[in-house]
Amino acid sequence: MADIQVSGKTFRCPVVIGNKIEPKLADLVRERTVGNRLFIIADANFYALHGERLLKRLKQSAKNSDLFVLPSGEQFKNQQT
């Protein structure tokens, strides 16, 4: 598992990359986030396969979680969407 930080001028966002982290997801979120709100962006293919399960795991973290689903496809992976 790898931890990286994505930073901009006004934000910092922890990113965790790894295999089979779903069972640990609630603990990872609690350990690596500040505040009580999460915003997750996923494409429609990911959501169809994992979305409901992901939201269920995130609810275990006691954080308010919102999931925004983008259409699938490279043409939607840009700053305008």
N, C-alpha and C positions, 0 to 999 in steps of 0.2 A: 504494500500500500504506500502511496506517495501523497504527501501534502504539499500544495503550492498555494501561493497567494496571488490573486489577480488584483491589481491596483490601478486606479485612475486618479484623476485630480481630486475627486471628492469622495471616493469610496475605496473600500478594501473588501475583497470577497475570498473566503477560504474555499479551495477546491480539493476534493479527495478523489484520487484515482486508484482503483484497485479491482480485484476480482472477488466475487462472492462476499460483498460487503453488506448486502441487504439485511441479513440478520442483525448486524451491528449498527444499522442506520440510525435508530433512535439515539443511541449512545453517542455516535459520532456527531450528530447534530447538536445535542446538548453540550458536548465538550468544545465544539468549534464555533459556536455562534453566540452573539450577544443580543439581548432583547428577546422578544417572544414572537417574532413574525418571520416567516420564510416566504420567498417567492421563487417558484421553480418554473423554468421554461423547458418544454419538451416538444418534440415533433409528434405528429399524429401516429406515426408508426410505433414510436417508443410508448406513447400513451396506450395504444391498443394492446400492447404486449405487457406493460408493466405499471401503467398509471394507477389503477385502483389499488394494487398491492403497495405501491410507493406511498400513496396518500395514507393508507392504513398504518404503515410503519412510521410515517412522520407524525401521525396523531399520537403515537406512543411517546414522542419526544416532548409533549406538552407545549408545542409551538403552534401558533396559528399558521397554517400552510395554505397558500394559494398556488394553483397550478394553471399556467397559461399554455394552451396547446396551439402550436403553429402548424400550418399545413406541412406535409412532408415534401421534400425535394430541395435541391440545391438553390433554386431560384428564390426560395424564401429565407435563406440563411444570409441575411444582410442587415445593415443598421436601420433600414427603413421599416423592416418588419419587427 
